[in-house]
Structures are given as C-alpha cells and as structure tokens.
Amino acid sequence: MAEDIGESLVGAYLRYVRGCEFVLFNTYLPGEQGEIDVIGMKSEPREVYFGEVTTHLGGMTYGGNTQTVEKIRSKLARAQKFAADRFPDYEHYYEIWSPRVPEGQMTAAFDRMTEEFPSEGRLTFVINKTYGDRIQQLVEIARTNEKSTSDPAFRLLQVLARVRTTDGGSILR
C-alpha cells in the first residue's frame, strides 16, 4: 500500500485508468540507493509504468531548479536500469507526477529531457494541468465505480463523489 497520498493517486490511476493488473509501491532498487515510487504492470499488452511522484504543495523542488532537474535525471536513470534488468520484454513508460511545477526554467528543462530521452522508453511529465486532467479522469471513474477497494485515494474519491452539499450538488463538481 502507498505511504503517500500522491503515490496512492498515481497507483489508482494506473489500476483504474491504465488497466494495470499489478501496482507496487516504494520498490527498493537492489544495489542502489533509492526506490521507485509506483510501478504498474500489464500483461497484455506487456507494459510496465514507472512513476516518480512529488506531491510538494508549494511546488516541485529539491533545493532549486538545477538540483531538481538533476534529481529527476538520476531517478530516471535508476528506473531505466531497473526496467532493463527486470522487464526486458515489456514496453517501458516513465512518468514524473507532480501537481505543481513552476512554469519557466523547470518546465523548459523537463521538455528538453523528454526530447533527449532514449527511444527504449517513453517519458511523460504529468505536471500541472496534465496532472489535473488525469486526476479528473480518475474522479469520473470513481463516480461510477461502487466496488470496495484497497486504494485509499480512489476510495476517498468514490466517497467524495457521492457526498452532497446543501444545494444538492456533489462536492466533486
């Protein structure tokens, strides 16, 4: 189970939107320092998603723009090595999730990183409005899904989608 609500949201997205049969949280990398926050796997087609999640409400930062970009590069390199070692027959997808990333130098650096990314995987920065769009997809599924779940963030969305205000509307509009 995810220890972080942001990771729980990403895991729920991979399970309910992407259709991943297996979702793992906080997978420690053998022989490395660090972990991969969320891994989602599908058997047909053979796809594996590696999600790094930064839920800093004040904006994604690890001590400044340069340090943040280098930290993301390092996380991606570790995830690529792990993917090649453990999932050689799968299509690899790498996603960096953060609800708030300052527009400008940081997003420009992420755009360049996406262009430079090796062809053996696909890199997507799920940030700002794209993050919001994906969570909205998850909300729409939560509105119609009544099955009990062990995904804490998804369960919360299910409940909130059914809570009504005094004017009769849902609090998730």
Secondary structure by P-SEA (a helix, b strand, c coil): ccccaaaaaaaaaaaccccccccccccccccccccccbbbbbcccbbbbbbbbbccccccccccaaaaaaaaaaaaaaaaaaaaacccccbbbbbbbbccccccaaaaaaaaaaaacccccccccccaaaaaaaaaaaaaaaaccccccccaaaaaaaaaaaccccccccccc
